[in-house]
């Protein structure tokens, strides 16, 4: 018999209602105490109960069978297991304590309970069981002896688990469950507290009972345990259901070889760089080609925008690094990735279709809003965690992740912040160094191997660089007019276009617009077109020898083309013979000759300018010749070949000035040097397309 019972137990023992029992307890002043454990409430002390009630308790417990062990197929919940093991240990320790004690069993038990109930002896078990009495200890001991000391007999048997049933959702009632789920499972994703407050108001309005906030929270937690798919779909949508609940396909990248599949995507960097044109801080875009087998970045570009030039340049780098053409590319759905330059399949152009088709590369596009199909997204997160956030110009990927120096009133961090902001070339160098370090680390994604080792072990036999460069030329269908055409505001001319009146294919590179290769739509090579140069409008009077020479060459070129046509037309007339139209009756010629018209007399014209005016103009012409021909100021000297090349590069590509031949020669020589090929060339190659676009926009 226990020393105290709750109201529900006494009503079943005595056989009366709860109201009747509470009324009698109040009338007879039954002794009670606060009930410990989950649920709270009061319990009635057996010592203060009337004789008839105590007799009913004794008779009921005499009829009650000892609880049986749960069957082997029943899973014991963790909380019930913890209670059972705590009880089992206390009984075991109590038995040993009594056996070793030299006093009576009662005194030893009393001493043992004092130590346990104080929380000093077996504190973990005390936190689970709280205070226990000697009768409770004896009852546990008897249950163990009757069941061969099987600890399961002492497990907490509340709930339906001991009978093989599952835990219920709660006791808030079917009406409250329906209303609460309607308030909680909405796309606006209200909190449990807000859904409870809304449910509470609806229940009160309909005069329905309202359970506690804890009961509703317990119901929501248990409902989510068995209906997690429904909760995610109603609150987060179909994409979250697929990403968080549905199964995913595991792909074995070990079945691939290096270069079989390349992923490509654009990523807005989380740190600022200096814009190459405006000089202001901005967030550039990283275009990265990522090898699936080695999990290694093989080609990249950092540019202001995600455009065709950046993507093709990064792919060119990836093919050179892999020393082979990839078999398949897995691409993002961005507009730049689907451009005609990459995927055009117009059969009218013959071989001049998309870049991927020319290179023999299969293309696979990822589904919209499914980043899990692109492993490059995981690399971008790794790059952010291991590199980007270490840079002084890091600003975070959202407002919540801003560094402290960007927040308001953070004077200390703002004063101590490093203001260094890298240029695009410096950012590219940072990424190159990180990619090299990344490849040298052991990664779980490739089974603990180093990505760089896998990449180097699967490189190809090499590609023809000249053929590779030809494939990466941009192609544009143009219709020539008067031996020329215009691309991005720049006019190109070629003698090969003389006499043509049909569309042709122009092939060019944004990094070097000095030459444009011309082909027919059937693939036949026509020639090369070069940018035209505007000549001096009055070279004979105001120009120098170079201007006069250019005028002479232009006139000679025009005469040569005309003479070619004249020779062709004479040969054509000889093949045609007599004009058949002249044999018609109404086309007869007059046989009577016309009278000769007297030739007018030649009158010597008077000079328009006198000698003084002619002398004045000659003096003006000589003075103009002494003026500088360029509109830019040339430095007196250059400290290095790099400084000279940078100055010539600015004048040519940024401002569009024509340089003397010696400067052109020095630029070609520096571009062939090792310093340009290994380090400095990347910066100028990035600036070329940007400056050319600026010139075309002027």
C-alpha positions as CSV (number, residue, x, y, z in Angstrom):
1,X,0.0,0.0,0.0
2,X,1.2,3.4,-0.8
3,X,1.2,6.2,1.7
4,X,-0.9,8.5,-0.5
5,X,-3.4,8.3,-3.4
6,X,-4.8,10.7,-5.9
7,X,-8.5,11.5,-6.3
8,X,-9.0,9.4,-9.4
9,X,-7.6,6.3,-7.7
10,X,-9.9,6.7,-4.6
11,X,-13.0,7.1,-6.7
12,X,-12.3,3.8,-8.4
13,X,-11.6,2.1,-5.0
14,X,-14.7,3.5,-3.2
15,X,-17.0,3.5,-6.2
16,X,-18.3,7.1,-6.1
17,X,-18.0,10.1,-8.4
18,X,-15.3,12.6,-8.2
19,X,-17.6,15.4,-6.9
20,X,-19.0,13.1,-4.2
21,X,-15.5,12.2,-3.0
22,X,-14.3,15.8,-3.0
23,X,-17.3,16.9,-1.0
24,X,-16.7,14.2,1.6
25,X,-13.0,15.0,1.8
26,X,-13.9,18.7,2.4
27,X,-16.5,17.8,5.0
28,X,-14.2,15.4,6.9
29,X,-11.0,17.4,6.4
30,X,-8.9,14.7,4.8
31,X,-5.2,15.4,4.9
32,X,-3.5,15.9,1.6
33,X,-0.2,17.0,0.1
34,X,1.1,18.4,-3.2
35,X,1.6,15.6,-5.7
36,X,5.1,15.4,-7.2
37,X,6.0,14.6,-10.8
38,X,4.3,15.4,-14.1
39,X,0.8,16.8,-13.9
40,X,0.8,18.3,-10.4
41,X,-2.3,18.3,-8.3
42,X,-2.9,16.9,-4.7
43,X,-2.9,13.4,-3.3
44,X,-4.6,12.1,-0.1
45,X,-2.5,10.7,2.8
46,X,-3.6,7.2,3.8
47,X,-3.0,8.0,7.5
48,X,-5.7,10.7,7.4
49,X,-8.4,8.6,5.5
50,X,-11.5,7.1,7.2
51,X,-11.5,3.4,8.0
52,X,-14.0,2.4,5.3
53,X,-11.8,4.2,2.6
54,X,-8.6,2.5,3.9
55,X,-10.4,-0.9,3.8
56,X,-11.5,-0.3,0.2
57,X,-7.9,0.4,-0.7
58,X,-6.7,-2.8,1.0
59,X,-9.3,-4.9,-0.8
60,X,-8.6,-3.3,-4.1
61,X,-4.8,-3.9,-3.9
62,X,-5.5,-7.5,-2.7
63,X,-7.4,-8.1,-6.0
64,X,-4.8,-6.3,-8.1
65,X,-2.4,-8.6,-9.9
66,X,1.3,-7.8,-10.0
67,X,2.0,-6.1,-13.4
68,X,3.4,-8.5,-15.9
69,X,6.6,-8.0,-17.9
70,X,6.2,-6.4,-21.3
71,X,6.5,-8.8,-24.3
72,X,9.7,-9.0,-26.2
73,X,8.3,-7.3,-29.3
74,X,7.4,-4.2,-27.3
75,X,9.9,-1.3,-27.6
76,X,10.4,0.4,-24.2
77,X,10.5,4.3,-24.6
78,X,13.6,6.1,-23.5
79,X,11.9,7.9,-20.7
80,X,10.4,4.7,-19.3
81,X,13.8,2.9,-19.7
82,X,15.5,5.6,-17.7
83,X,13.0,5.3,-14.8
84,X,13.3,1.5,-14.8
85,X,17.1,1.5,-14.7
86,X,17.1,4.2,-11.9
87,X,14.8,2.1,-9.8
88,X,16.8,-1.1,-10.5
89,X,20.0,0.5,-9.4
90,X,18.6,1.8,-6.1
91,X,17.2,-1.6,-5.3
92,X,20.5,-3.3,-6.1
93,X,22.5,-0.8,-4.0
94,X,20.0,-1.0,-1.2
95,X,20.3,-4.8,-1.1
96,X,24.1,-4.6,-0.8
97,X,23.9,-1.9,1.8
98,X,21.6,-4.0,4.0
99,X,23.7,-7.1,3.6
100,X,26.9,-5.3,4.7
101,X,25.2,-3.4,7.6
102,X,25.6,-4.6,11.2
103,X,22.3,-3.2,12.3
104,X,18.7,-4.3,11.7
105,X,17.2,-4.2,8.2
106,X,14.8,-1.4,9.2
107,X,17.5,0.8,10.5
108,X,19.8,0.2,7.5
109,X,16.9,1.0,5.2
110,X,16.2,4.2,7.0
111,X,19.8,5.3,6.8
112,X,20.0,4.4,3.1
113,X,16.8,6.4,2.3
114,X,18.1,9.5,4.2
115,X,21.3,9.4,2.0
116,X,19.3,8.9,-1.2
117,X,16.5,11.5,-0.5
118,X,19.1,14.1,0.4
119,X,20.4,14.0,-3.2
120,X,24.0,13.3,-2.1
121,X,24.0,9.6,-2.8
122,X,23.1,8.6,-6.4
123,X,22.3,12.2,-7.5
124,X,21.3,11.1,-11.1
125,X,18.8,8.6,-9.9
126,X,17.4,11.2,-7.4
127,X,16.9,13.7,-10.3
128,X,14.7,11.1,-12.0
129,X,12.8,9.5,-9.1
130,X,12.8,12.3,-6.5
131,X,12.1,11.2,-2.9
132,X,11.0,7.6,-2.2
133,X,9.7,5.8,0.9
134,X,10.7,2.4,2.4
135,X,7.4,0.9,1.3
136,X,8.2,1.9,-2.3
137,X,11.6,0.3,-2.0
138,X,10.1,-2.9,-0.6
139,X,7.5,-3.0,-3.4
140,X,10.2,-2.7,-6.1
141,X,12.3,-5.3,-4.4
142,X,9.3,-7.8,-4.4
143,X,8.6,-7.2,-8.1
144,X,12.2,-7.9,-9.0
145,X,12.2,-11.1,-6.9
146,X,9.0,-12.3,-8.5
147,X,10.4,-11.7,-12.0
148,X,13.9,-13.0,-11.8
149,X,15.4,-9.5,-11.3
150,X,14.3,-8.4,-14.7
151,X,14.6,-4.6,-14.8
152,X,11.7,-4.2,-17.2
153,X,9.2,-4.8,-14.4
154,X,10.3,-1.5,-12.9
155,X,10.0,0.6,-16.0
156,X,7.4,3.4,-16.0
157,X,4.2,1.8,-17.3
158,X,2.2,5.0,-18.0
159,X,0.9,5.2,-21.5
160,X,0.1,2.5,-24.0
161,X,3.6,1.3,-24.8
162,X,3.5,-1.7,-22.4
163,X,0.5,-3.1,-24.3
164,X,2.1,-2.4,-27.7
165,X,0.1,0.8,-28.4
166,X,1.5,4.1,-29.5
167,X,1.5,7.3,-27.6
168,X,-1.5,9.5,-28.1
169,X,-1.5,13.0,-29.6
170,X,-2.9,14.6,-26.4
171,X,-6.1,15.4,-24.7
172,X,-7.2,18.7,-26.2
173,X,-10.3,17.2,-27.8
174,X,-11.2,16.6,-31.5
175,X,-12.8,20.1,-32.0
176,X,-9.7,21.9,-30.6
177,X,-7.4,19.7,-32.7
178,X,-9.2,20.6,-35.9
179,X,-9.2,24.4,-35.1
180,X,-5.6,24.4,-33.9
181,X,-4.3,22.6,-37.0
182,X,-6.2,25.0,-39.2
183,X,-4.4,27.9,-37.5
184,X,-1.0,26.3,-37.3
185,X,-0.7,24.7,-40.7
186,X,-0.7,27.8,-42.9
187,X,1.8,29.1,-45.4
188,X,2.4,32.2,-43.2
189,X,4.1,29.8,-40.7
190,X,2.8,31.2,-37.4
191,X,4.5,30.2,-34.2
192,X,2.9,27.7,-31.8
193,X,2.2,30.5,-29.4
194,X,0.3,32.5,-32.0
195,X,-1.6,29.5,-33.2
196,X,-2.6,28.7,-29.6
197,X,-3.8,32.2,-29.0
198,X,-6.0,32.2,-32.2
199,X,-7.3,28.7,-31.3
200,X,-8.1,29.9,-27.7
201,X,-10.2,32.8,-29.0
202,X,-12.2,30.6,-31.3
203,X,-12.8,28.0,-28.6
204,X,-14.0,30.6,-26.2
205,X,-16.3,32.2,-28.8
206,X,-17.9,28.7,-29.3
207,X,-18.1,27.9,-25.6
208,X,-15.7,25.0,-25.9
209,X,-13.2,23.9,-23.2
210,X,-9.7,25.3,-23.6
211,X,-6.6,23.2,-22.6
212,X,-3.3,24.7,-21.5
213,X,-0.7,26.0,-23.8
214,X,1.5,23.0,-22.9
215,X,-1.1,20.6,-23.9
216,X,-1.4,22.2,-27.4
217,X,2.3,22.3,-27.7
218,X,2.5,18.6,-26.8
219,X,-0.2,17.8,-29.4
220,X,1.7,19.8,-32.1
221,X,5.0,18.0,-31.3
222,X,3.4,14.6,-31.4
223,X,1.5,15.4,-34.6
224,X,4.7,16.5,-36.3
225,X,6.4,13.2,-35.3
226,X,3.9,11.1,-37.3
227,X,2.8,13.7,-40.0
228,X,6.0,15.6,-40.7
229,X,5.4,15.5,-44.4
230,X,2.0,17.2,-44.0
231,X,3.4,19.8,-41.6
232,X,6.2,20.7,-44.0
233,X,4.0,20.8,-47.1
234,X,1.3,23.0,-45.5
235,X,3.8,25.4,-43.8
236,X,6.8,25.5,-46.3
237,X,5.6,24.3,-49.7
238,X,6.4,21.6,-52.2
239,X,10.1,22.5,-52.6
240,X,10.7,22.1,-48.9
241,X,8.8,18.8,-48.9
242,X,11.1,17.5,-51.6
243,X,14.3,18.9,-50.0
244,X,13.6,18.1,-46.3
245,X,11.2,15.1,-46.3
246,X,11.5,13.2,-49.6
247,X,14.3,10.8,-50.3
248,X,17.2,11.8,-52.5
249,X,19.2,10.0,-55.1
250,X,22.8,9.2,-54.1
251,X,25.1,9.4,-57.1
252,X,28.5,7.6,-57.1
253,X,31.0,9.9,-58.6
254,X,33.6,7.1,-58.5
255,X,32.1,5.7,-61.6
256,X,33.2,8.8,-63.5
257,X,36.6,9.8,-64.8
258,X,38.2,13.2,-64.5
259,X,36.7,15.5,-67.1
260,X,33.6,13.4,-67.8
261,X,31.2,15.9,-66.3
262,X,31.8,19.6,-65.4
263,X,29.4,21.7,-63.4
264,X,29.2,25.4,-64.0
265,X,27.4,28.2,-62.1
266,X,27.7,31.8,-61.2
267,X,28.1,33.0,-57.6
268,X,27.9,36.5,-56.4
269,X,30.9,36.9,-54.1
270,X,30.3,37.9,-50.5
271,X,33.2,40.4,-50.4
272,X,33.7,43.6,-52.2
273,X,36.1,44.4,-55.0
274,X,37.1,47.6,-56.8
275,X,35.2,48.1,-60.1
276,X,37.7,48.2,-63.0
277,X,35.8,51.1,-64.6
278,X,34.3,53.2,-61.8
279,X,36.8,52.3,-59.0
280,X,33.9,51.9,-56.5
281,X,33.5,48.8,-54.3
282,X,31.0,46.3,-55.6
283,X,30.3,42.5,-55.4
284,X,31.6,40.8,-58.5
285,X,30.5,37.4,-59.9
286,X,32.6,34.2,-59.8
287,X,32.1,31.9,-62.8
288,X,33.4,28.5,-61.8
289,X,33.7,25.2,-63.8
290,X,33.8,22.3,-61.3
291,X,34.9,18.7,-62.1
292,X,32.5,16.2,-60.6
293,X,35.0,13.3,-60.2
294,X,37.7,15.2,-58.4
295,X,35.5,17.8,-56.8
296,X,38.1,20.4,-57.9
297,X,37.6,23.8,-59.6
298,X,39.3,23.7,-63.0
299,X,38.3,27.0,-64.6
300,X,37.1,30.3,-63.3
301,X,36.6,34.0,-64.0
302,X,35.8,36.9,-61.7
303,X,33.9,39.6,-63.7
304,X,31.5,42.4,-63.0
305,X,28.6,40.6,-64.7
306,X,27.7,37.0,-65.6
307,X,28.0,37.2,-69.4
308,X,29.0,35.0,-72.3
309,X,32.6,36.3,-72.4
310,X,33.2,35.3,-68.8
311,X,31.6,31.9,-69.1
312,X,33.5,31.0,-72.3
313,X,36.8,32.3,-70.9
314,X,36.4,30.1,-67.8
315,X,35.6,27.1,-70.0
316,X,38.7,27.8,-72.1
317,X,40.7,27.7,-68.9
318,X,39.1,24.5,-67.8
319,X,39.8,22.6,-71.0
320,X,43.5,23.7,-70.9
321,X,43.8,22.6,-67.3
322,X,42.1,19.3,-68.0
323,X,44.2,18.8,-71.2
324,X,41.0,17.3,-72.7
325,X,37.5,18.2,-73.8
326,X,34.8,17.4,-71.3
327,X,32.2,14.8,-72.3
328,X,29.3,16.5,-70.6
329,X,28.6,19.9,-68.9
330,X,25.9,20.4,-66.2
331,X,24.8,24.0,-66.3
332,X,22.6,26.5,-64.5
333,X,19.4,27.9,-66.1
334,X,20.8,31.4,-66.3
335,X,20.2,33.5,-69.4
336,X,24.0,33.7,-70.1
337,X,24.4,29.9,-70.0
338,X,21.6,29.4,-72.6
339,X,23.0,32.0,-75.1
340,X,23.2,31.3,-78.8
341,X,26.9,31.3,-78.6
342,X,26.8,28.1,-76.5
343,X,23.7,26.3,-77.7
344,X,22.7,27.6,-81.2
345,X,21.8,24.7,-83.4
346,X,20.8,26.5,-86.6
347,X,21.5,24.0,-89.5
348,X,21.8,26.9,-92.0
349,X,25.2,27.8,-90.6
350,X,26.7,24.3,-91.2
351,X,29.5,24.0,-88.7
352,X,28.9,27.4,-87.2
353,X,26.5,26.2,-84.5
354,X,26.8,26.3,-80.7
355,X,30.1,26.1,-78.9
356,X,29.2,22.8,-77.1
357,X,28.2,21.1,-80.4
358,X,31.4,22.2,-82.0
359,X,33.4,20.8,-79.2
360,X,31.4,17.6,-79.0
361,X,30.1,18.2,-75.5
362,X,26.7,17.0,-74.2
363,X,24.7,19.5,-72.3
364,X,22.5,18.9,-69.2
365,X,20.6,21.8,-67.6
366,X,19.6,21.6,-63.9
367,X,16.0,21.9,-62.9
368,X,15.0,25.4,-61.8
369,X,15.3,26.0,-58.0
370,X,17.0,22.7,-57.3
371,X,20.5,23.5,-56.0
372,X,20.9,20.0,-54.7
373,X,21.6,18.8,-58.3
374,X,24.6,21.0,-58.5
375,X,27.5,20.0,-56.3
376,X,29.2,23.3,-57.2
377,X,26.8,25.0,-54.8
378,X,28.4,23.0,-51.9
379,X,31.8,24.2,-53.0
380,X,30.6,27.8,-53.0
381,X,29.5,27.4,-49.3
382,X,32.9,25.8,-48.5
383,X,34.6,28.7,-50.2
384,X,32.6,31.2,-48.1
385,X,33.4,29.3,-44.9
386,X,37.1,28.9,-45.5
387,X,38.1,31.9,-47.5
388,X,35.7,34.7,-48.2
389,X,34.8,35.6,-44.6
390,X,38.6,36.0,-43.8
391,X,38.9,39.0,-46.2
392,X,38.6,42.5,-44.8
393,X,36.0,43.5,-47.4
394,X,33.7,40.6,-46.5
395,X,30.1,41.8,-46.1
396,X,28.1,38.6,-45.6
397,X,25.6,36.9,-47.8
398,X,22.5,38.6,-46.2
399,X,21.6,41.3,-43.8
400,X,21.7,39.0,-40.7
401,X,25.3,37.9,-41.5
402,X,26.8,41.3,-41.8
403,X,30.1,41.8,-39.9
404,X,30.2,44.0,-36.9
405,X,32.0,46.9,-38.6
406,X,29.0,47.4,-41.0
407,X,26.4,47.7,-38.2
408,X,25.2,50.9,-36.7
409,X,27.0,52.5,-33.7
410,X,29.9,49.9,-33.9
411,X,32.5,52.6,-33.5
412,X,35.2,50.3,-32.2
413,X,35.0,47.8,-35.1
414,X,34.6,50.6,-37.6
415,X,37.8,52.3,-36.3
416,X,39.9,49.1,-36.3
417,X,38.5,47.7,-39.6
418,X,41.0,47.1,-42.4
419,X,39.9,49.1,-45.4
420,X,41.7,47.1,-48.0
421,X,39.5,46.2,-51.0
422,X,41.0,44.0,-53.7
423,X,40.9,44.6,-57.4
424,X,39.5,42.0,-59.8
425,X,43.0,40.8,-60.5
426,X,43.8,40.5,-56.8
427,X,40.5,38.7,-56.2
428,X,41.3,36.2,-59.0
429,X,44.7,35.6,-57.4
430,X,43.1,35.0,-54.0
431,X,40.8,32.4,-55.6
432,X,43.6,30.7,-57.4
433,X,45.6,30.3,-54.2
434,X,42.6,29.1,-52.4
435,X,41.7,26.6,-55.1
436,X,45.3,25.2,-54.9
437,X,45.0,24.9,-51.1
438,X,41.6,23.4,-51.4
439,X,42.8,20.7,-53.7
440,X,45.6,19.7,-51.2
441,X,43.2,19.0,-48.3
442,X,41.6,15.7,-47.6
443,X,37.9,15.9,-48.4
444,X,35.1,13.7,-47.2
445,X,33.3,14.3,-50.6
446,X,35.9,12.2,-52.3
447,X,36.4,9.5,-49.7
448,X,39.1,11.3,-47.7
449,X,41.4,11.8,-50.7
450,X,42.9,15.0,-51.9
451,X,41.0,16.5,-54.9
452,X,44.2,17.7,-56.6
453,X,45.6,14.2,-56.6
454,X,42.5,12.8,-58.3
455,X,42.6,15.6,-60.8
456,X,46.3,15.2,-61.7
457,X,45.8,11.4,-62.0
458,X,43.1,11.8,-64.6
459,X,44.4,14.6,-66.9
460,X,44.1,14.1,-70.6
461,X,46.8,13.8,-73.3
462,X,46.5,17.5,-74.3
463,X,44.5,19.5,-76.9
464,X,45.6,21.5,-79.9
465,X,45.7,25.0,-78.6
466,X,45.3,26.6,-82.0
467,X,42.2,24.5,-82.7
468,X,40.9,25.3,-79.3
469,X,41.2,29.0,-79.8
470,X,39.4,28.7,-83.2
471,X,36.5,27.0,-81.5
472,X,36.2,29.7,-78.9
473,X,35.9,32.6,-81.5
474,X,32.6,34.4,-81.3
475,X,30.5,34.0,-84.5
476,X,28.1,36.6,-85.9
477,X,26.2,36.6,-89.1
478,X,26.7,40.0,-90.9
479,X,25.7,41.5,-94.3
480,X,28.6,43.5,-95.7
481,X,28.1,46.8,-97.4
482,X,30.8,48.7,-99.4
483,X,33.5,46.2,-98.3
484,X,32.8,46.6,-94.6
485,X,30.6,45.9,-91.6
486,X,30.2,47.1,-88.0
487,X,30.6,45.1,-84.8
488,X,30.1,46.9,-81.4
489,X,30.4,50.3,-83.1
490,X,33.7,49.5,-84.8
491,X,33.8,49.4,-88.6
492,X,35.8,46.6,-90.2
493,X,36.8,46.4,-93.9
494,X,38.3,43.7,-96.2
495,X,38.9,43.5,-99.9
496,X,37.5,40.0,-99.8
497,X,34.1,41.6,-99.3
498,X,34.3,43.6,-102.5
499,X,31.5,42.6,-104.8
500,X,29.7,40.4,-102.3
501,X,26.0,41.1,-101.6
502,X,25.1,38.2,-99.3
503,X,25.4,37.4,-95.6
504,X,28.7,36.0,-94.4
505,X,30.0,34.7,-91.0
506,X,32.4,36.9,-89.0
507,X,34.5,35.1,-86.3
508,X,36.3,37.2,-83.7
509,X,37.6,37.3,-80.1
510,X,36.6,40.0,-77.7
511,X,40.1,39.9,-76.2
512,X,41.7,40.8,-79.6
513,X,39.6,42.7,-82.1
514,X,42.5,43.6,-84.4
515,X,41.4,40.9,-86.8
516,X,38.0,39.4,-87.8
517,X,38.0,36.2,-89.8
518,X,35.4,36.0,-92.6
519,X,33.8,32.8,-93.9
520,X,30.9,32.0,-96.1
521,X,27.9,30.3,-94.5
522,X,29.0,27.1,-96.1
523,X,32.4,27.3,-94.3
524,X,34.6,28.6,-97.0
525,X,37.4,30.9,-95.9
526,X,37.1,34.4,-97.4
527,X,39.8,36.5,-95.7
528,X,40.5,38.8,-92.8
529,X,38.8,42.1,-92.0
530,X,40.6,44.8,-89.9
531,X,39.4,48.0,-88.2
532,X,39.2,51.0,-90.5
533,X,41.2,54.2,-89.7
534,X,39.7,57.6,-90.2
535,X,42.1,59.7,-92.4
536,X,42.9,63.3,-92.3
537,X,40.1,65.4,-93.9
538,X,42.6,67.7,-95.7
539,X,45.9,65.9,-95.7
540,X,47.3,67.7,-98.7
541,X,47.2,71.1,-96.9
542,X,47.3,70.3,-93.2
543,X,48.6,66.7,-92.9
544,X,52.1,65.4,-92.6
545,X,53.9,62.8,-94.7
546,X,52.2,59.9,-92.9
547,X,48.8,61.3,-93.6
548,X,49.6,61.8,-97.3
549,X,50.9,58.3,-97.5
550,X,47.7,56.9,-96.0
551,X,45.6,58.9,-98.5
552,X,47.7,57.6,-101.4
553,X,47.3,54.0,-100.2
554,X,43.6,54.4,-99.8
555,X,43.2,55.9,-103.3
556,X,45.5,53.1,-104.7
557,X,43.3,50.5,-103.1
558,X,40.1,52.0,-104.6
559,X,41.6,52.2,-108.0
560,X,42.8,48.6,-107.8
561,X,39.4,47.3,-106.9
562,X,37.8,49.4,-109.7
563,X,40.3,48.1,-112.2
564,X,39.5,44.6,-111.2
565,X,35.8,45.2,-111.9
566,X,36.6,46.9,-115.2
567,X,38.7,43.9,-116.4
568,X,35.8,41.7,-115.4
569,X,33.2,43.7,-117.2
570,X,35.3,43.8,-120.4
571,X,35.7,40.1,-120.4
572,X,31.9,39.8,-119.7
573,X,31.1,42.1,-122.7
574,X,33.3,40.0,-124.9
575,X,31.5,36.8,-123.9
576,X,28.1,38.4,-124.4
577,X,28.7,39.8,-127.8
578,X,26.2,42.1,-129.6
579,X,23.3,43.4,-127.6
580,X,20.2,41.6,-128.8
581,X,18.0,44.6,-127.9
582,X,19.5,46.7,-130.7
583,X,18.1,44.3,-133.4
584,X,14.6,45.3,-132.6
585,X,12.8,47.4,-135.2
586,X,12.2,50.4,-133.0
587,X,15.8,50.4,-131.9
588,X,17.2,51.6,-135.3
589,X,19.9,54.2,-135.3
590,X,19.8,57.4,-137.5
591,X,22.0,57.2,-140.6
592,X,22.3,61.0,-141.0
593,X,25.2,62.3,-139.0
594,X,24.6,65.2,-136.6
595,X,26.3,68.6,-137.2
596,X,29.5,69.1,-135.4
597,X,29.3,71.4,-132.3
598,X,32.0,74.0,-132.3
599,X,34.5,73.5,-129.5
600,X,34.5,76.5,-127.1
601,X,37.7,78.5,-126.7
602,X,39.8,78.0,-123.7
603,X,39.9,81.0,-121.4
604,X,42.8,81.3,-119.0
605,X,41.4,81.6,-115.5
606,X,42.6,84.4,-113.3
607,X,44.3,83.2,-110.0
608,X,41.9,83.3,-107.1
609,X,44.5,84.1,-104.4
610,X,47.4,86.6,-104.8
611,X,51.0,85.9,-103.8
612,X,50.6,87.3,-100.3
613,X,47.6,85.0,-99.5
614,X,49.4,81.9,-100.8
615,X,52.5,82.8,-98.6
616,X,50.3,83.2,-95.6
617,X,48.7,79.8,-96.0
618,X,52.1,78.2,-96.5
619,X,53.2,79.7,-93.2
620,X,50.1,78.3,-91.4
621,X,50.7,74.9,-92.9
622,X,54.3,74.9,-91.7
623,X,53.2,76.0,-88.2
624,X,50.5,73.2,-88.0
625,X,53.2,70.6,-88.9
626,X,55.1,71.6,-85.8
627,X,52.1,70.8,-83.5
628,X,51.9,67.4,-81.8
629,X,49.8,64.9,-83.7
630,X,48.5,62.9,-80.7
631,X,45.9,64.1,-78.2
632,X,47.6,62.4,-75.3
633,X,50.6,63.3,-73.3
634,X,53.4,60.8,-73.4
635,X,55.6,60.4,-70.3
636,X,59.3,61.4,-70.6
637,X,60.5,57.9,-69.6
638,X,59.2,54.6,-68.3
639,X,60.7,52.8,-65.3
640,X,60.0,49.3,-66.6
641,X,58.6,47.5,-69.6
642,X,55.4,46.8,-67.5
643,X,54.9,50.5,-67.0
644,X,55.4,51.2,-70.7
645,X,53.0,48.4,-71.7
646,X,50.3,49.6,-69.2
647,X,50.5,53.1,-70.6
648,X,50.3,51.9,-74.2
649,X,47.4,49.5,-73.2
650,X,45.4,52.4,-71.7
651,X,45.9,54.6,-74.7
652,X,44.9,51.9,-77.2
653,X,42.0,50.1,-75.5
654,X,40.6,52.6,-73.1
655,X,40.9,55.9,-75.0
656,X,41.2,54.5,-78.6
657,X,44.3,56.4,-79.6
658,X,46.5,55.3,-82.5
659,X,50.1,54.6,-81.3
660,X,53.3,54.8,-83.3
661,X,54.6,51.5,-84.8
662,X,57.4,51.3,-82.2
663,X,54.9,51.3,-79.4
664,X,53.0,48.5,-81.1
665,X,56.2,46.5,-81.4
666,X,57.0,47.0,-77.7
667,X,53.5,45.8,-76.7
668,X,53.8,42.6,-78.8
669,X,57.2,41.9,-77.4
670,X,56.0,42.3,-73.8
671,X,53.0,40.1,-74.4
672,X,55.4,37.3,-75.5
673,X,57.4,37.6,-72.4
674,X,57.3,35.2,-69.5
675,X,56.2,37.9,-67.0
676,X,53.0,38.6,-69.1
677,X,52.2,34.9,-69.7
678,X,52.6,33.7,-66.1
679,X,51.2,36.6,-64.1
680,X,50.4,40.0,-65.4
681,X,48.5,39.0,-68.5
682,X,45.4,37.9,-66.7
683,X,44.7,41.4,-65.5
684,X,45.0,42.9,-69.0
685,X,43.0,40.1,-70.6
686,X,40.1,40.9,-68.2
687,X,40.2,44.6,-68.9
688,X,40.2,44.3,-72.7
689,X,36.6,43.3,-73.2
690,X,35.5,45.9,-70.6
691,X,37.3,48.7,-72.4
692,X,36.1,47.6,-75.8
693,X,32.5,47.6,-74.6
694,X,33.0,51.2,-73.2
695,X,34.4,52.3,-76.6
696,X,31.5,50.8,-78.4
697,X,29.0,52.5,-76.1
698,X,30.5,56.0,-76.8
